[in-house]
Amino acid sequence: MIYRVRVGEKPLVLLVEDEPDVRRIIHLQLTELGYPVIEAANGTEATRMIENVPDIGVLVTDMVMPGGLGGWETGSPIRKARNSSRPFTVPAT
């Protein structure tokens, strides 16, 4: 399934955080700043979204999450798809 998200002037943020309360607070902060936000609860879910949502412009992620995929590993597919070696990940916690 391909997700299409309508994006305004600010880039679409993919927020990846395994703690629901932390994810909720960060989501509220980002939306109050005017950013459109989609969420993933872990690296595996985030990877699927990265593959299916071409409009993602910013990745905000927890660096250490259960399941083997942390923040750096989660951002790797985006860097490869964009042929970019520059960091794309903004640590959430």
HUMO-V967192 format. One record per residue. N is the residue number from 0. SS is DSSP state (A for helix, B for strand, O for the rest). PHI is phi in radians with two decimals (none if undefined). NEAR is the number of other C-alpha atoms within 8 Angstrom. Layout:
n->(N/N)
ss->(SS/SS)
phi->(PHI/PHI)
near->(NEAR/NEAR)
This chain:
n->(0/1/2/3/4/5/6/7/8/9/10/11/12/13/14/15/16/17/18/19/20/21/22/23/24/25/26/27/28/29/30/31/32/33/34/35/36/37/38/39/40/41/42/43/44/45/46/47/48/49/50/51/52/53/54/55/56/57/58/59/60/61/62/63/64/65/66/67/68/69/70/71/72/73/74/75/76/77/78/79/80/81/82/83/84/85/86/87/88/89/90/91/92)
ss->(O/O/O/O/O/O/O/O/O/O/O/B/B/B/B/B/O/O/O/A/A/A/A/A/A/A/A/A/A/A/A/A/O/O/O/O/B/B/B/B/O/O/A/A/A/A/A/A/A/A/A/A/O/O/O/B/B/B/B/B/B/O/O/O/O/O/O/O/O/O/A/A/A/A/A/A/A/A/A/A/A/O/O/O/O/O/O/O/B/B/B/O/O)
phi->(none/-1.75/-1.59/-2.06/-2.08/-1.31/-2.07/-1.51/-1.29/-1.52/-1.22/-1.22/-1.82/-1.74/-1.74/-2.09/-2.71/-1.44/-1.59/-0.99/-1.16/-1.15/-1.06/-1.10/-1.14/-1.12/-1.03/-1.05/-1.09/-1.15/-1.20/-1.13/-1.48/1.63/-1.53/-1.30/-2.30/-2.07/-2.16/-2.39/-1.58/-2.81/-1.14/-1.16/-1.10/-1.11/-1.06/-1.08/-1.18/-1.03/-1.24/-1.95/-2.12/-1.21/-1.48/-1.10/-1.95/-2.47/-2.00/-1.94/-2.45/-1.16/-1.46/-2.17/-2.36/-1.18/1.77/1.63/-1.88/-1.57/-1.06/-1.15/-1.17/-1.15/-1.36/-0.99/-1.06/-1.20/-1.06/-1.16/-1.11/-1.72/0.86/-2.18/-1.71/-1.29/-1.09/-2.05/-1.58/-1.95/-1.09/-1.55/-2.45)
near->(3/5/7/7/6/4/9/5/4/8/12/13/13/15/13/15/15/11/7/8/6/8/13/8/8/9/10/8/8/11/10/7/6/7/11/11/11/8/10/13/11/13/16/9/9/14/10/8/10/11/8/9/11/7/9/11/8/11/13/12/14/13/10/7/13/8/7/6/13/12/14/9/9/12/11/8/11/9/13/9/7/6/6/7/6/5/5/9/11/8/9/9/5)
